[in-house]
Amino acid sequence: MSNLLTISGVAIKDPSIYNAGTYTKVEMKDNVAGYKIGSIIRENVAEVDISWDKLSIEEWANINKLFLSEYGGSTVVEVTFLNQVTGDFTTRNMRADKRTAGLAAKDSNGNVTGWYDCKLKLSEV
């Protein structure tokens, strides 16, 4: 596989920073004696945090549209990513928790030419 990340079958430009995470979902409550008790809900839940130093208007828009139904995307998407646990590529259903970017530059006509510090956080559902 040549790209670190594929979302809904679309190869995504390799990010400047790629952080993979794995966690366990635990439900914690206090019992009648005041002690914390917990139940493991699910193990090996994946997260991927990626960012790009700069993307064009079109590149960032196309990534964002993958998560919006009005553009043919979906809130929950199939993501193929480099898994830190297996050391191989894995496909899981994920949602985009947060997408942010800062205005990169404008041309002499005042048109936006790109975004900087584009960040995408994906979490397994």
C-alpha positions as CSV (number, residue, x, y, z in Angstrom):
1,M,0.0,0.0,0.0
2,S,1.5,3.4,-1.0
3,N,-0.7,5.7,1.1
4,L,-0.8,5.7,4.9
5,L,-4.6,6.3,4.9
6,T,-7.6,5.5,2.7
7,I,-11.0,6.8,3.6
8,S,-14.1,5.2,1.9
9,G,-11.8,3.9,-0.8
10,V,-10.2,7.2,-1.5
11,A,-6.4,7.4,-1.1
12,I,-5.5,10.4,1.1
13,K,-2.4,12.4,0.6
14,D,0.2,11.3,3.2
15,P,0.2,13.6,6.2
16,S,3.0,15.6,7.6
17,I,2.3,14.0,11.0
18,Y,0.7,10.6,11.6
19,N,-0.2,9.6,15.1
20,A,-1.9,6.2,15.8
21,G,-3.5,5.4,19.1
22,T,-5.2,2.5,20.8
23,Y,-7.4,2.5,23.8
24,T,-9.8,0.5,25.9
25,K,-13.3,1.8,26.6
26,V,-14.2,1.4,30.2
27,E,-17.4,2.2,32.1
28,M,-16.6,3.4,35.6
29,K,-19.0,3.9,38.4
30,D,-19.0,4.2,42.2
31,N,-20.5,1.3,44.1
32,V,-22.5,1.8,47.3
33,A,-19.3,1.7,49.4
34,G,-17.8,4.5,47.4
35,Y,-15.3,2.4,45.5
36,K,-14.7,2.7,41.8
37,I,-15.8,-0.3,39.8
38,G,-15.3,-0.7,36.1
39,S,-16.3,-2.8,33.2
40,I,-14.4,-3.1,30.1
41,I,-16.7,-2.3,27.2
42,R,-14.3,-2.8,24.4
43,E,-10.5,-3.3,23.9
44,N,-8.3,-2.3,21.0
45,V,-10.2,0.7,19.8
46,A,-8.2,2.7,17.2
47,E,-7.7,6.4,16.8
48,V,-5.7,8.2,14.1
49,D,-4.7,11.8,14.4
50,I,-3.1,13.3,11.3
51,S,-2.1,16.7,10.1
52,W,-0.7,18.4,7.0
53,D,1.5,21.5,7.1
54,K,-0.4,22.8,4.1
55,L,-3.2,21.6,1.7
56,S,-4.8,23.3,-1.3
57,I,-8.3,24.5,-1.0
58,E,-9.4,21.5,-3.2
59,E,-7.5,18.9,-1.2
60,W,-8.9,20.0,2.1
61,A,-12.4,20.4,0.8
62,N,-12.3,16.9,-0.7
63,I,-11.2,15.3,2.6
64,N,-14.0,17.2,4.5
65,K,-16.6,16.1,1.9
66,L,-15.9,12.4,2.7
67,F,-17.8,12.9,6.0
68,L,-20.8,14.9,4.7
69,S,-23.8,13.1,3.3
70,E,-24.7,16.1,1.1
71,Y,-21.5,15.4,-0.9
72,G,-21.9,11.6,-1.0
73,G,-19.9,11.0,2.2
74,S,-21.0,9.6,5.5
75,T,-20.6,10.3,9.2
76,V,-19.1,6.8,9.7
77,V,-16.6,5.8,7.0
78,E,-14.4,2.8,6.3
79,V,-10.8,3.7,7.0
80,T,-7.7,1.7,6.1
81,F,-4.7,2.9,8.2
82,L,-1.3,1.7,9.5
83,N,-2.2,0.0,12.8
84,Q,0.3,0.5,15.6
85,V,-0.8,-2.8,17.3
86,T,-0.4,-5.1,14.3
87,G,2.3,-3.1,12.4
88,D,0.2,-3.6,9.3
89,F,-2.7,-2.0,7.5
90,T,-6.1,-2.5,9.0
91,T,-9.6,-1.4,7.9
92,R,-12.1,-0.2,10.5
93,N,-15.2,1.9,10.7
94,M,-14.4,5.4,12.0
95,R,-15.9,8.8,12.4
96,A,-14.2,12.2,12.1
97,D,-14.2,13.7,15.6
98,K,-12.7,17.0,14.6
99,R,-11.4,18.7,11.4
100,T,-9.6,22.0,11.7
101,A,-7.4,24.2,9.5
102,G,-6.1,27.7,9.4
103,L,-6.1,30.1,6.5
104,A,-2.8,29.7,4.6
105,A,-2.6,32.5,2.1
106,K,-4.4,34.7,-0.4
107,D,-3.3,35.6,-3.8
108,S,-3.1,39.2,-5.1
109,N,-6.9,39.1,-5.9
110,G,-7.8,38.1,-2.4
111,N,-8.6,34.5,-3.3
112,V,-7.7,31.9,-0.7
113,T,-5.0,29.6,-2.1
114,G,-4.7,27.0,0.7
115,W,-5.0,25.9,4.3
116,Y,-2.2,25.4,6.8
117,D,-2.1,23.1,9.9
118,C,-4.9,20.9,8.6
119,K,-5.9,18.4,11.3
120,L,-8.1,15.4,11.2
121,K,-8.9,13.1,14.1
122,L,-10.5,9.8,13.4
123,S,-12.0,7.5,16.0
124,E,-13.2,3.9,15.7
125,V,-16.9,3.4,16.2
